[in-house]
Amino acid sequence: MKKPFDKELSVKELAALPDGDIDYSDIPELDETFWKNATVRWPDRPKQPLNVRFDADVVEWFKSQGRGYQTRMNAVLRSFYEAHKAQ
């Protein structure tokens, strides 16, 4: 399999790529069956109040997604935790 690029691209370089240059061949199509069976998994554990600092652009992006941005941030952190806790 030929690598399309000699080096890993930066975020800026990726953003500048025309959509037509993106190779989606290794990503399966998402059909109606996928979306029909898709569910959002929200944590069902009690939450602990915490004072944290996040990068402003990260917070603004989550806020731009609408209500529940803190719950979505928690879901992303939980996903990372679940993927790495066994290591």
Buried (B, 14 or more C-beta within 10 A) or exposed (E): EEEEEEEEEEEEEEEEEEEEEEEEEEEEEEEEEEEEEEEEEEEEEEEEEEEEEEEEEEBEEBEEEEEEBEEBBBBEEBEEEEEEEEE
